[in-house]
Amino acid sequence: MLQVSNLRVHFKLPRRVPWGPHSKVHAVDGISFEVPQGTTFGLVGESGSGKSTTALAVMRLVEITAGRIRLGETVLSDLGDDALRHARRDFQIIFQDPYSSLNPRTRAGDIVREPLDLMGVGAVTERADRVAELFTEVGLRPEQRFLFPHQFSGGQRQRIGVARALATHPRLVVCDEPVSALDVAIQAQILNLLQRLQRERTLTYLFISHDLGVVQYICDEIAVMYLGQIVEQADRISLFGGPLHPYTWALLSAVPSARARVDHASRRIRLSGDPPSPIDPPPGCRFAGRCPFAENRCRSEAPRLRTIRPGHRVACHLVGDDGTAPHHDRSAWTPEAP
């Protein structure tokens, strides 16, 4: 359903001097992945890893520096203004903050109806009924469409956001951290809603999150990003059961529900240092400065994302072709106490 090939998104910075060159922020730096129809593909990583920029690039909401994005038979990255506007009914987004993503001066029903009017979906006389159906479908009462956003709770507002995203019958829905602003109990309700809608409509999700517990629950396949690049990609069971990249290993150790699957289960792996600057990324592995196992080769030669076993890819010089990772040797690392 979705194919992203060598995607790059670089943001130019103002010149420090009028005659000097532009510096660039390498927000996304050459990532590729595919999402089969009816599945959920997760992108995870720290803040600044490039996952949300990837989501915006797929939605064509930021300018793409290089690469190709294909949705079904449509190459989204090649579309101009009019063609892109017409194609938008096939891919929609659920934003992170349900409080700021809804117009406070517009009634909830009009918010959900707006995509239908903008894209000319369905007969005009049938759109009011379509909005009422969508409210019921996401767990709201049809009469609530006459209320304003401030009259809803956070979870109900996100349900409105889900209804708006589904209004045009999209094939792909980009979920940009859709539950991070909600209470834990409400998160579970929204995730269950998304799963039910996916089953009923055969929806395809690109799911962005920094919460590995949420990703473990809803995603079929997961890619871990670090400083604009994918460092590991695998199905949910393989990634949580046997992480290969040291960065993934450290991330999973911070998730209580996943610690039992990580070496030294009772300990959390604490990384030292900060990520390098995305303006001037290092020539080698971008994680080398924080990796407890880094060697000289790691600092000078960028690792390629290679397949270790079917469906499991990793970008690390120290992972053997047989799937042996550096952190598998318990004597190689002594984690800090929690």
C-alpha beads as a LAMMPS data file, in Angstrom:
LAMMPS data file: protein, C-alpha beads

338 atoms
337 bonds

1 atom types
1 bond types

-500.0 500.0 xlo xhi
-500.0 500.0 ylo yhi
-500.0 500.0 zlo zhi

Masses

1 110.0

Atoms # bond

1 1 1 0.000 0.000 0.000
2 1 1 2.749 2.490 0.965
3 1 1 6.301 2.438 -0.348
4 1 1 8.909 4.982 0.774
5 1 1 12.247 4.881 -1.043
6 1 1 15.385 6.776 0.013
7 1 1 13.396 9.624 1.554
8 1 1 15.363 12.718 2.506
9 1 1 14.050 15.884 4.135
10 1 1 16.622 18.615 4.733
11 1 1 15.753 22.041 6.096
12 1 1 17.880 25.003 5.056
13 1 1 19.016 27.361 7.798
14 1 1 19.631 31.091 7.322
15 1 1 23.138 32.063 6.265
16 1 1 25.367 33.299 9.066
17 1 1 26.906 35.788 6.639
18 1 1 25.315 37.000 3.367
19 1 1 27.992 35.376 1.186
20 1 1 28.236 32.131 3.139
21 1 1 26.681 28.750 2.323
22 1 1 23.378 27.511 3.720
23 1 1 23.583 25.000 6.558
24 1 1 21.084 22.145 6.506
25 1 1 19.267 20.176 9.166
26 1 1 19.287 16.537 8.093
27 1 1 15.876 15.741 9.593
28 1 1 15.337 12.598 7.511
29 1 1 18.360 11.184 5.726
30 1 1 17.678 8.342 3.323
31 1 1 15.094 5.971 4.787
32 1 1 13.147 3.267 2.958
33 1 1 10.277 1.029 4.059
34 1 1 7.100 -0.609 2.808
35 1 1 3.710 -0.994 4.502
36 1 1 1.410 -3.792 3.259
37 1 1 -2.298 -3.109 3.035
38 1 1 -4.271 -3.614 6.225
39 1 1 -1.218 -3.526 8.518
40 1 1 0.280 -1.034 10.968
41 1 1 3.868 0.132 10.523
42 1 1 5.430 1.907 13.485
43 1 1 8.211 4.494 13.548
44 1 1 9.803 4.987 16.967
45 1 1 12.725 6.904 18.387
46 1 1 13.736 9.783 20.605
47 1 1 12.569 13.334 20.061
48 1 1 14.447 14.702 17.076
49 1 1 14.922 11.310 15.426
50 1 1 12.892 12.369 12.376
51 1 1 9.814 10.202 12.806
52 1 1 7.255 13.033 12.783
53 1 1 9.026 14.705 9.855
54 1 1 8.684 11.398 8.005
55 1 1 4.955 11.428 8.715
56 1 1 4.618 14.993 7.427
57 1 1 6.645 14.133 4.326
58 1 1 4.370 11.171 3.555
59 1 1 1.417 13.545 3.884
60 1 1 3.224 16.031 1.613
61 1 1 3.005 18.655 4.342
62 1 1 6.738 19.378 4.213
63 1 1 8.926 19.680 1.141
64 1 1 10.726 16.494 0.145
65 1 1 14.421 16.972 -0.631
66 1 1 14.840 13.627 -2.399
67 1 1 13.265 10.200 -2.599
68 1 1 10.015 8.627 -3.710
69 1 1 6.705 8.043 -1.945
70 1 1 4.167 5.749 -3.585
71 1 1 0.653 5.005 -2.359
72 1 1 -0.810 2.117 -4.320
73 1 1 -0.251 3.046 -7.960
74 1 1 0.045 6.780 -7.220
75 1 1 3.485 8.354 -6.809
76 1 1 2.692 11.017 -4.229
77 1 1 6.114 12.622 -4.417
78 1 1 5.547 13.521 -8.093
79 1 1 2.108 15.115 -7.734
80 1 1 1.547 18.810 -8.354
81 1 1 -0.943 21.019 -6.527
82 1 1 -4.182 20.035 -8.280
83 1 1 -3.373 16.336 -8.539
84 1 1 -2.226 16.257 -4.918
85 1 1 -5.443 17.926 -3.758
86 1 1 -7.480 15.305 -5.592
87 1 1 -5.376 12.439 -4.194
88 1 1 -5.629 13.579 -0.584
89 1 1 -8.897 11.728 -0.083
90 1 1 -6.820 8.509 -0.133
91 1 1 -4.492 9.471 2.729
92 1 1 -5.347 11.361 5.877
93 1 1 -3.677 12.157 9.204
94 1 1 -4.615 12.049 12.882
95 1 1 -2.663 14.718 14.730
96 1 1 -1.002 14.431 18.106
97 1 1 -2.808 17.111 20.111
98 1 1 -6.611 16.885 20.113
99 1 1 -6.792 20.307 21.763
100 1 1 -4.971 22.290 19.074
101 1 1 -5.931 20.285 15.974
102 1 1 -9.625 21.234 16.135
103 1 1 -10.943 24.720 15.336
104 1 1 -12.471 25.966 18.614
105 1 1 -14.947 28.195 16.738
106 1 1 -16.372 25.408 14.576
107 1 1 -18.971 22.851 15.619
108 1 1 -17.758 19.265 15.771
109 1 1 -20.008 18.124 12.955
110 1 1 -18.726 20.833 10.639
111 1 1 -15.133 19.835 11.466
112 1 1 -15.834 16.250 10.376
113 1 1 -17.808 17.404 7.314
114 1 1 -15.150 19.826 6.066
115 1 1 -13.065 17.195 4.188
116 1 1 -16.229 16.011 2.419
117 1 1 -16.968 19.530 1.212
118 1 1 -13.369 20.371 0.269
119 1 1 -12.852 17.191 -1.751
120 1 1 -16.383 16.806 -3.082
121 1 1 -16.939 13.392 -1.538
122 1 1 -20.510 12.100 -1.917
123 1 1 -23.688 13.975 -2.707
124 1 1 -24.221 17.233 -0.819
125 1 1 -27.587 16.044 0.478
126 1 1 -26.023 12.904 1.975
127 1 1 -23.119 14.497 3.819
128 1 1 -25.030 15.311 7.000
129 1 1 -26.036 11.660 7.318
130 1 1 -22.460 10.624 6.631
131 1 1 -21.238 12.827 9.502
132 1 1 -23.806 11.295 11.862
133 1 1 -22.641 7.809 10.842
134 1 1 -19.033 8.732 11.507
135 1 1 -19.861 10.007 14.985
136 1 1 -21.537 6.701 15.795
137 1 1 -18.659 4.759 14.293
138 1 1 -16.061 6.385 16.563
139 1 1 -18.151 6.041 19.717
140 1 1 -19.849 9.444 19.904
141 1 1 -23.559 10.250 19.848
142 1 1 -24.825 11.784 16.577
143 1 1 -26.393 14.705 18.430
144 1 1 -22.956 15.682 19.753
145 1 1 -22.031 16.985 16.303
146 1 1 -23.736 20.271 17.196
147 1 1 -21.355 20.911 20.112
148 1 1 -18.096 22.883 20.067
149 1 1 -14.681 21.271 20.789
150 1 1 -14.379 22.791 24.270
151 1 1 -17.473 20.818 25.301
152 1 1 -15.661 17.505 24.789
153 1 1 -13.034 15.697 26.836
154 1 1 -9.587 15.023 25.413
155 1 1 -10.461 11.477 24.418
156 1 1 -13.685 12.612 22.753
157 1 1 -11.807 15.299 20.833
158 1 1 -9.414 12.693 19.505
159 1 1 -12.411 10.613 18.409
160 1 1 -13.524 13.652 16.413
161 1 1 -10.057 13.745 14.872
162 1 1 -10.373 10.075 13.950
163 1 1 -13.814 10.675 12.415
164 1 1 -12.453 13.586 10.367
165 1 1 -9.598 11.406 9.097
166 1 1 -12.018 8.652 8.050
167 1 1 -14.528 10.938 6.346
168 1 1 -13.065 10.579 2.841
169 1 1 -12.686 6.756 2.991
170 1 1 -8.851 6.879 2.970
171 1 1 -6.662 3.880 2.275
172 1 1 -3.797 5.152 4.440
173 1 1 -4.071 6.925 7.795
174 1 1 -0.957 8.521 9.281
175 1 1 -1.184 8.512 13.082
176 1 1 1.261 11.094 14.456
177 1 1 1.470 10.185 18.158
178 1 1 -2.340 10.119 18.415
179 1 1 -2.490 9.068 22.079
180 1 1 0.532 10.775 23.636
181 1 1 -1.557 13.686 24.979
182 1 1 -4.162 11.407 26.607
183 1 1 -4.468 9.641 29.945
184 1 1 -3.407 6.001 29.988
185 1 1 -6.961 4.653 30.282
186 1 1 -8.126 6.835 27.388
187 1 1 -5.093 5.779 25.344
188 1 1 -6.271 2.185 25.498
189 1 1 -9.749 3.173 24.310
190 1 1 -8.397 5.092 21.304
191 1 1 -5.993 2.286 20.389
192 1 1 -8.813 -0.265 20.559
193 1 1 -10.925 2.036 18.387
194 1 1 -8.146 2.299 15.789
195 1 1 -7.736 -1.479 15.730
196 1 1 -11.470 -2.052 15.287
197 1 1 -11.681 0.465 12.458
198 1 1 -8.683 -1.138 10.792
199 1 1 -10.350 -4.546 10.835
200 1 1 -13.658 -3.214 9.549
201 1 1 -12.199 -0.989 6.800
202 1 1 -8.913 -2.789 5.987
203 1 1 -7.081 0.427 6.795
204 1 1 -3.322 0.836 6.558
205 1 1 -1.653 2.803 9.376
206 1 1 1.681 4.572 9.560
207 1 1 1.962 4.942 13.333
208 1 1 4.410 7.435 14.858
209 1 1 5.214 7.168 18.558
210 1 1 7.959 7.491 21.157
211 1 1 6.059 5.134 23.491
212 1 1 7.307 1.596 22.889
213 1 1 4.514 0.145 25.005
214 1 1 1.932 1.622 22.639
215 1 1 3.885 0.474 19.591
216 1 1 4.174 -3.040 20.974
217 1 1 0.395 -3.164 21.341
218 1 1 -0.746 -1.881 17.965
219 1 1 2.021 -2.291 15.352
220 1 1 2.741 -5.271 13.116
221 1 1 6.169 -4.070 12.010
222 1 1 8.423 -1.463 13.608
223 1 1 11.338 0.678 12.445
224 1 1 13.602 2.349 14.999
225 1 1 14.948 5.744 13.928
226 1 1 17.993 7.575 15.202
227 1 1 19.038 11.005 13.927
228 1 1 17.139 10.747 10.659
229 1 1 18.001 7.153 9.789
230 1 1 16.501 3.711 10.401
231 1 1 18.864 1.647 12.563
232 1 1 16.677 -1.450 12.967
233 1 1 13.471 -2.773 11.439
234 1 1 11.591 -5.956 12.286
235 1 1 8.214 -7.406 13.100
236 1 1 6.919 -6.744 16.603
237 1 1 7.795 -10.161 18.051
238 1 1 11.344 -10.175 16.688
239 1 1 12.092 -6.607 17.731
240 1 1 10.857 -6.922 21.295
241 1 1 12.063 -10.502 21.688
242 1 1 15.569 -10.046 20.307
243 1 1 16.731 -6.483 19.563
244 1 1 19.981 -6.438 17.593
245 1 1 21.014 -2.777 17.527
246 1 1 22.484 -1.412 20.786
247 1 1 20.213 1.630 20.533
248 1 1 17.078 -0.530 20.285
249 1 1 18.371 -2.615 23.193
250 1 1 18.760 0.522 25.325
251 1 1 15.315 1.827 24.324
252 1 1 13.597 -1.423 25.284
253 1 1 15.322 -1.490 28.656
254 1 1 13.467 1.733 29.511
255 1 1 10.048 0.105 28.989
256 1 1 8.947 -1.827 32.110
257 1 1 6.745 -4.206 30.100
258 1 1 9.628 -5.007 27.751
259 1 1 12.464 -5.351 30.266
260 1 1 11.782 -9.033 30.802
261 1 1 12.741 -9.563 27.148
262 1 1 16.025 -7.662 27.396
263 1 1 19.325 -8.886 28.827
264 1 1 19.813 -7.879 32.467
265 1 1 16.048 -7.624 32.799
266 1 1 16.072 -5.908 36.177
267 1 1 18.389 -3.122 35.007
268 1 1 17.888 -0.115 32.814
269 1 1 20.542 0.718 30.232
270 1 1 21.548 4.349 30.615
271 1 1 23.261 5.916 27.618
272 1 1 25.756 8.710 28.171
273 1 1 26.182 11.778 26.019
274 1 1 23.847 13.503 23.579
275 1 1 23.000 12.744 19.958
276 1 1 25.262 14.518 17.429
277 1 1 24.056 17.630 15.652
278 1 1 21.681 16.982 12.743
279 1 1 23.288 19.984 11.029
280 1 1 26.683 18.259 10.825
281 1 1 26.155 14.512 11.317
282 1 1 29.293 12.385 11.803
283 1 1 30.713 10.366 8.902
284 1 1 30.318 6.982 10.574
285 1 1 27.529 5.466 12.637
286 1 1 25.490 8.281 14.136
287 1 1 25.064 6.331 17.358
288 1 1 28.787 5.645 17.814
289 1 1 29.333 8.537 20.239
290 1 1 26.850 7.019 22.723
291 1 1 27.310 3.319 21.978
292 1 1 29.141 1.392 24.751
293 1 1 30.478 -1.085 22.165
294 1 1 31.665 1.334 19.442
295 1 1 34.927 0.605 17.643
296 1 1 37.094 2.779 15.399
297 1 1 35.334 1.455 12.315
298 1 1 32.004 2.648 13.695
299 1 1 33.243 6.240 13.900
300 1 1 34.569 6.384 10.348
301 1 1 32.331 4.117 8.236
302 1 1 28.540 4.391 8.115
303 1 1 26.883 0.958 8.453
304 1 1 24.374 -0.097 5.831
305 1 1 20.927 -1.390 6.730
306 1 1 21.275 -5.102 5.992
307 1 1 19.033 -8.125 6.366
308 1 1 20.071 -10.502 9.157
309 1 1 17.101 -12.804 8.837
310 1 1 13.893 -12.552 6.783
311 1 1 12.031 -9.418 7.895
312 1 1 14.736 -8.257 10.330
313 1 1 17.180 -5.545 9.210
314 1 1 19.812 -3.713 11.241
315 1 1 22.448 -1.031 10.590
316 1 1 25.347 -2.026 12.851
317 1 1 28.870 -3.211 12.046
318 1 1 29.007 -5.231 15.256
319 1 1 26.000 -7.457 14.575
320 1 1 27.129 -10.718 13.015
321 1 1 25.527 -12.301 9.992
322 1 1 24.216 -15.009 12.317
323 1 1 22.319 -12.397 14.380
324 1 1 24.802 -12.159 17.240
325 1 1 24.611 -8.686 18.764
326 1 1 27.328 -7.050 20.921
327 1 1 25.048 -6.842 23.942
328 1 1 24.388 -10.587 23.859
329 1 1 27.685 -11.041 25.689
330 1 1 26.815 -10.293 29.306
331 1 1 30.432 -9.612 30.201
332 1 1 30.692 -6.819 27.639
333 1 1 28.436 -4.410 29.468
334 1 1 27.653 -3.658 33.088
335 1 1 24.441 -1.610 33.258
336 1 1 23.777 0.972 35.906
337 1 1 21.391 0.276 38.728
338 1 1 17.944 1.854 38.289

Bonds

1 1 1 2
2 1 2 3
3 1 3 4
4 1 4 5
5 1 5 6
6 1 6 7
7 1 7 8
8 1 8 9
9 1 9 10
10 1 10 11
11 1 11 12
12 1 12 13
13 1 13 14
14 1 14 15
15 1 15 16
16 1 16 17
17 1 17 18
18 1 18 19
19 1 19 20
20 1 20 21
21 1 21 22
22 1 22 23
23 1 23 24
24 1 24 25
25 1 25 26
26 1 26 27
27 1 27 28
28 1 28 29
29 1 29 30
30 1 30 31
31 1 31 32
32 1 32 33
33 1 33 34
34 1 34 35
35 1 35 36
36 1 36 37
37 1 37 38
38 1 38 39
39 1 39 40
40 1 40 41
41 1 41 42
42 1 42 43
43 1 43 44
44 1 44 45
45 1 45 46
46 1 46 47
47 1 47 48
48 1 48 49
49 1 49 50
50 1 50 51
51 1 51 52
52 1 52 53
53 1 53 54
54 1 54 55
55 1 55 56
56 1 56 57
57 1 57 58
58 1 58 59
59 1 59 60
60 1 60 61
61 1 61 62
62 1 62 63
63 1 63 64
64 1 64 65
65 1 65 66
66 1 66 67
67 1 67 68
68 1 68 69
69 1 69 70
70 1 70 71
71 1 71 72
72 1 72 73
73 1 73 74
74 1 74 75
75 1 75 76
76 1 76 77
77 1 77 78
78 1 78 79
79 1 79 80
80 1 80 81
81 1 81 82
82 1 82 83
83 1 83 84
84 1 84 85
85 1 85 86
86 1 86 87
87 1 87 88
88 1 88 89
89 1 89 90
90 1 90 91
91 1 91 92
92 1 92 93
93 1 93 94
94 1 94 95
95 1 95 96
96 1 96 97
97 1 97 98
98 1 98 99
99 1 99 100
100 1 100 101
101 1 101 102
102 1 102 103
103 1 103 104
104 1 104 105
105 1 105 106
106 1 106 107
107 1 107 108
108 1 108 109
109 1 109 110
110 1 110 111
111 1 111 112
112 1 112 113
113 1 113 114
114 1 114 115
115 1 115 116
116 1 116 117
117 1 117 118
118 1 118 119
119 1 119 120
120 1 120 121
121 1 121 122
122 1 122 123
123 1 123 124
124 1 124 125
125 1 125 126
126 1 126 127
127 1 127 128
128 1 128 129
129 1 129 130
130 1 130 131
131 1 131 132
132 1 132 133
133 1 133 134
134 1 134 135
135 1 135 136
136 1 136 137
137 1 137 138
138 1 138 139
139 1 139 140
140 1 140 141
141 1 141 142
142 1 142 143
143 1 143 144
144 1 144 145
145 1 145 146
146 1 146 147
147 1 147 148
148 1 148 149
149 1 149 150
150 1 150 151
151 1 151 152
152 1 152 153
153 1 153 154
154 1 154 155
155 1 155 156
156 1 156 157
157 1 157 158
158 1 158 159
159 1 159 160
160 1 160 161
161 1 161 162
162 1 162 163
163 1 163 164
164 1 164 165
165 1 165 166
166 1 166 167
167 1 167 168
168 1 168 169
169 1 169 170
170 1 170 171
171 1 171 172
172 1 172 173
173 1 173 174
174 1 174 175
175 1 175 176
176 1 176 177
177 1 177 178
178 1 178 179
179 1 179 180
180 1 180 181
181 1 181 182
182 1 182 183
183 1 183 184
184 1 184 185
185 1 185 186
186 1 186 187
187 1 187 188
188 1 188 189
189 1 189 190
190 1 190 191
191 1 191 192
192 1 192 193
193 1 193 194
194 1 194 195
195 1 195 196
196 1 196 197
197 1 197 198
198 1 198 199
199 1 199 200
200 1 200 201
201 1 201 202
202 1 202 203
203 1 203 204
204 1 204 205
205 1 205 206
206 1 206 207
207 1 207 208
208 1 208 209
209 1 209 210
210 1 210 211
211 1 211 212
212 1 212 213
213 1 213 214
214 1 214 215
215 1 215 216
216 1 216 217
217 1 217 218
218 1 218 219
219 1 219 220
220 1 220 221
221 1 221 222
222 1 222 223
223 1 223 224
224 1 224 225
225 1 225 226
226 1 226 227
227 1 227 228
228 1 228 229
229 1 229 230
230 1 230 231
231 1 231 232
232 1 232 233
233 1 233 234
234 1 234 235
235 1 235 236
236 1 236 237
237 1 237 238
238 1 238 239
239 1 239 240
240 1 240 241
241 1 241 242
242 1 242 243
243 1 243 244
244 1 244 245
245 1 245 246
246 1 246 247
247 1 247 248
248 1 248 249
249 1 249 250
250 1 250 251
251 1 251 252
252 1 252 253
253 1 253 254
254 1 254 255
255 1 255 256
256 1 256 257
257 1 257 258
258 1 258 259
259 1 259 260
260 1 260 261
261 1 261 262
262 1 262 263
263 1 263 264
264 1 264 265
265 1 265 266
266 1 266 267
267 1 267 268
268 1 268 269
269 1 269 270
270 1 270 271
271 1 271 272
272 1 272 273
273 1 273 274
274 1 274 275
275 1 275 276
276 1 276 277
277 1 277 278
278 1 278 279
279 1 279 280
280 1 280 281
281 1 281 282
282 1 282 283
283 1 283 284
284 1 284 285
285 1 285 286
286 1 286 287
287 1 287 288
288 1 288 289
289 1 289 290
290 1 290 291
291 1 291 292
292 1 292 293
293 1 293 294
294 1 294 295
295 1 295 296
296 1 296 297
297 1 297 298
298 1 298 299
299 1 299 300
300 1 300 301
301 1 301 302
302 1 302 303
303 1 303 304
304 1 304 305
305 1 305 306
306 1 306 307
307 1 307 308
308 1 308 309
309 1 309 310
310 1 310 311
311 1 311 312
312 1 312 313
313 1 313 314
314 1 314 315
315 1 315 316
316 1 316 317
317 1 317 318
318 1 318 319
319 1 319 320
320 1 320 321
321 1 321 322
322 1 322 323
323 1 323 324
324 1 324 325
325 1 325 326
326 1 326 327
327 1 327 328
328 1 328 329
329 1 329 330
330 1 330 331
331 1 331 332
332 1 332 333
333 1 333 334
334 1 334 335
335 1 335 336
336 1 336 337
337 1 337 338
